[in-house]
Amino acid sequence: MTETMPPAAPAGPAPAADAMDPATEALLAEIRRWVEIETPTGHVPGLDAMMDLASAAYEAIGGNVTRIPGTLGQGDHLSIALPWTGSGHGDNRPGILVLSHLDTVHPVGTLAEALPFRVEGARAYGPGIADMKGGAVIALAALRAIHEAGGRTPLPVRVLLTSDEEIGSPTSRAPIEAEAARAAYVLVTEPARNGGKVVTARKGVSRYGLETRGRAAHSGNNHAEGRSAILELARQIVTIEGRNGEMEGTTLNVGRITGGTTDNTVPEFAMARIDVRTPTAAAAEEIDAWLRTLRAVDPDVTLTLTGGPNRPPMERNAGVAALFDHASALAAEIGFELEETYSGGGSDGSFTAATVPTLDGLGVDGAKVHTHDEHLMVPSILPRMRLMRRLFETLA
């Protein structure tokens, strides 16, 4: 896995944000430019502008950029080959795939109101700054540093920038799996966890819709003739939520409900959205099979279940463990300790880890993602970029 390379110079003490070294300052300024293009999933104008900026940045370091047109109302994706990596042009060996998504959960206007870019002490705030524009930028910066130094990497490096990860990657999953099929390693620039830990395992994600359809009636004149879809859905929700605690590591969450028409009508229709998290593929299959056995308590109400598993669990297999050990040794050379953790959230790395050694959470250290307090830790920017660079330089 590792070829002999001279160790990088230690990073030294992490700088305070008010005494930022020039390299960190430059990287933070670049991250800010990416953050200040608002890119909620499905906001095609913002995502187009973001992909334009990323495309120009990669072309400036010799990247061959292929734009994958968006479908289903989503934005474009970028597939980038770097012909100066590996043995040069025509190197089609399995290489390193860098996975980053550039969509965020924050709606347009968040930057101007609830979450403006700002630096407070050691923290820099902004929509998507940790999840995951900070990580996307440090991967670019690591490759740029190698290119500017006239260096090469043992393996060819390819980058995939996607636009729909936050809604389960419905249009990017196929390109991700296609790129992973010709990769030896996958590096995912999701934010680090809990003070800088990388992610070596994740829960799987399944998403469902449960619809109930009854019979409408006037609530005063002929209530007894109605069959309440909402009442039936409430019974089903109690049953579904009642499974929590039965299987270790598995959670079922009814996150949204809708239904009914007017206050004085027995509701004919209702719907619940269900999020399921499972630690193993077997657990996902068990819950999926059980949900499909649900039957209405009221025989005059029908149930319809849609959806299913979205992301498989990322299980810590031997390939993932070996890749973490390699990264941990590189981090020690740079001057910091790298730890691993398990995440309950899904990522695009879940699509690749079963077949390709995958290391997730290689982005900047940050916290409060998906909230109006989302931030990255400024002192993490440079060491994390150096770790990405050393991974590119040593994976073989």
N, C-alpha and C positions, 0 to 999 in steps of 0.2 A: 504493500500500500504506500509506503513512504520511500522516496529516494533520498539519498544523503544530501542535505543542503546545509549551508552555514546558518546558524540561528540568527534571527533578527535581533537587533539591539533592543534591550528592555525598554518598555514604554516609560518607565519612571513613574513617579507619583501622579495620580489623576489631577488635572488642573481644576482649580475652582473656576466657576463660570465667569466671575468678574475679573479673572486673570487668565483669559483664554489664550492658549498658544495659537500662532497663526494658522497651523494646519487644521486645528479644531474649528477655529473661526471660519475658515474657508468652507469646510464641510457643512457647518451649520447654515451658512449663507446659501449653499446649494440646496440643502434640505428645505430651507424656507421657500425658495423659488418653487419647489415641487408642491409644498403644502399650500401655498397661496393660489394654486389652481384647484378649485373645489371639484371633487370627483365622486359624488355619491353614485352608487350603482345605478345604472340606467340613465344617468345624465350625460347623454352622448356629446353635447357640445364641450362640456368640461373634460370628459375623457378623451375626446379628439385632441384638445389642446395639450393635455398631459402626454398623450402618446407622441404628439409632434415634438415636444420638448425632449422626451426620452429618446426618440429616434435620432434627433440631431446630436444628442450627447454621445450615443453609441457610434454613430457614423463618424464623429470626430476622433474616435480612437480606432478607426478602421473596421468597424462592425458592418456586416452585411445584414440589413434590416428587412425583414419580410412582414408586411402588415396583413394581418388576418382580419377580414371585414367582420364587423359585428353582425349578429343575427338575433332574432327574437327580441328586438328592441334594446339590445345591449351594445356596449362600446366595442371598439376594435381591440385586438390583442397584437403584441409584437413578438416575433420570433427572430432572435439575433444570433448570427454565427460570427465568430471572431477568427478570421483566417490566419492570424498571426499566432494563435495558440496551437498547442500540440506540435506536430511536425510541419504545419503550414497548410497551404491550399490543398484541398483534396483529402485531408485527414478525416476519414469517416469512421475512425475507431470509436467505440463507446467512450464517452468523455464525461465531463462534469456539466450537469444541468443546474442552472440557478433559477429558482422559482420565486417570483415576486408578483403581488397583485397591487394595482394602483387605484382600485375603487375603495371608497370609504363608506361608513354608515351615516356620516354627518350630512344633513341636507344643505343645499345652497343657501347662503346667508349666515351659516354658523360662524364663518370667519369674521364677518363684520360685527357680529353681535355676541353670541355666547362664548366663543372660543377663538379670540384673535391670536395670531402668532405673537408670542412674547417670551422673554427670558427672565426668569425669576430665580436668582441664586444658581443652583446647579440644574435647574429644570427649564426645558424649552417646551412651550405649549403650542398646540395647533391641531386642527382636525386632520386625523390620519397621520400625525407626525411619528407616532410609534407603530401604528398598525396601518400600513407598513412602509410609508414613504421614506422614513429614516433608514430602514434596512435596505430598501431598493437603491438608495443613493450610496450607501457604503459599499455595496457590491460593485456598483459602477466605479466608485473611486478606487477600489482595490485593483480592478482590472486596468483602469487608467494609469495607476502608479506603475504596474508591471510594463505596460506598453511604453510609457514615457522613459522608463529605464532601459528600454531595448531588450527586455527579458522575454522569455518564453515560458510556457507551462508544459509539463510532461504530457498532459492530456488536452485534447480540444475542449474548449469551453463554449457552451451555448446558454443563452439567456431567454427566458420566456416571461414576458410581462403581460398580465391578464387584467380583465376589467370587471369580472363578475364573481369574485371569490366570496364576497359578503352575502350572496344569496345562494351559495352552494355550488357555484361554478357550472351552471347548466350549459353554457356555450363554450367554456374553456376546458372542460374535462377531456374531451377528445384530443385537442392539441397537447395537453399535459401528458396524457397516457402515450401518445405517439412519440413525444420527445423522450419520455422516460424509457421507452423501449430501446432507445439507442444510447442510453446513459450508463455509466459505471457507478456514478455517485450523483445524488441529488442534494443540493444545499438550498434550504428554504429560509428566506430573510424575514420571517415573522418576528415580532419583537421577542426579546429575551424575557424570562419570567423571574420574578422573586429575587431581584438583585443581580440578574445577569445569567441565570441558568438557561441552558439550551434544552430543547424538548426532544426526548427520545421515545416517548409514547404518548398517544392521544386516544381519547374515547372516540368511538364511531358515532355518527350522527344519522338519525332517521327522522323524516318529517312526514306527517300525515294530516289529512283533512277528514273529519268525521261529520257527515251530514245526516240530519234527521228530517224526515218529511211526514207531516201528519195531515190534519184536515182543519181548514179554517172555519170559524163560526163566530157569530156575534157574541161578545162576552157576556151580555146581559140577557138578550132575548132567547138565545138557544145555546148556551155554553155547553150543555151536555152533549150536543151533537159534534162538538169539536174534538180534535185529538192534538194535544199540545206537543209540537216538536221541541220546544224549549224544555218542557218537563222531562221528556225522554232524554234529551241531551244532558240535562243535569244528572239524571240517574247514571248515564254512561260515564260522565266525568268522575263521579264518586268511585265508580268501579275502576277506572283507569288510574286515577291518582292513588287508589288503594294498593296498587302493586308496588309502590315505592317502599323500599326497605326489605323487600323479599329477595332480591338478587343483588349481591354485593357489587357496588360500583355502577349499577344501572339506575337511571332516573327517567321518569315519565312526567312531562310537564305540559299541562294544557295552558297555552300562553295567550290565546285569543279566542273569544266567542262572539258570534253575531247571530241575529235571528229576529223573527217577528216582523210585523208591518206597522201596526198601530196599537195604542194602549188598549183599545176596546175590541181587539180581535184575538181569538184563540190562535196562537202562532202556527202557521203551516210549515215553516222552514226554520232551521237553525243549523249552525256549523261551528265546529271547534277546530283549532289548529293545535296539533300535538307535536312536541319535540321530545325525542327519545335519545338518550346517551347511553352507550354500552361499552364496556371495556374490551370485549372480544367479539369476533364475528359470530361465534356460537350464541352469545347472548342476544345479539341483534336478530338472529334468525328465530330464536325462541319467542322474543317479544313480538316480532312481526307475525308469526304464526298465531300467537294468542290473540292479538288485536283482530285478526280475521275471523275469530270464532265469536266475536261479540254479536249478540242478538238483542233486538228490542224487547223491553219489558212489556210495552203495549203492543199487541199484535197488529193494531191498526196503524202503527208508525213504522216506516221503513228506515233502515240504516244503510249508508253508503260510505265505505272507507276508501280513500284514495291515498296515493303516495307510497313511501317505503324507504328503505335504506338509501341515504344520500352519500355519505362518506364512510368508508370502512374504518375500523379502528386502526391506528398506527401502533403496532405491537413491537416491543423492544426485542428484535431478533438478533442473531449473531452479527449480521452485517451492520445493523444500526449500532450495536455495542462497540464493534471494532472501529467504526468511524468516529464515535464519540471519544474513544480512547486516544485516537490520533489527534483529534482537535484539542483534547485536554493537554496533551504533551506540547502542542504548539503554543497554547495559551501560557503554559508555564515558561516557555522560552521568552515570550513577549513580556511576561511579568505579572500575570494575574492567574487566579485559580478559576478553572471552568468547572461548574457543576451541572448535573442533569436533573430534569424534573419530568413529571407526568402532567398532562393538561387535559382538562375536561372539554376544551373547545376543539373544534375540527379545523383542519387546514388542508391546503392542496397537497401537502406532504403525505396525507393519508392515502392518496391515490397511488403513491409511488413506493412506499416503504416495504410493502410485501414482496416486491420483486427487485428493488434496487436499494442499496444502502442509502438511507436518507437521514439527514440531520436537520432539525427544525429549530426555530427560535434563535437563528444566528444574527438577527438584526440588532438594533440598538436596545439597550436596557430602557424599559419604560413601564408605565403603569396607567391605570384608569382608562384603558382603551374603551372606545364606544361611549364615552361620557364627555361632559363639558370640562372635565379636568384632565383629559388625555395629555400626556407629556412624555418626553424622553429625558434621560439623564445625560446631560452634556458631557460629563467626564467619560462616558462609555463610548462615545463616537469613535475616537481615534483607536483605542485598543481593539474594538470590534472590527473596524476596517482592517487593521493589521492582521487580525486572525483570519478574515476572509482572504487577504492576500496570501498568507502562508498556506492556506488550504489549496488555493489555486496553484501555488508554486511546488507543492509537495505531494499531492495526491497523484498516484501513478499506478 
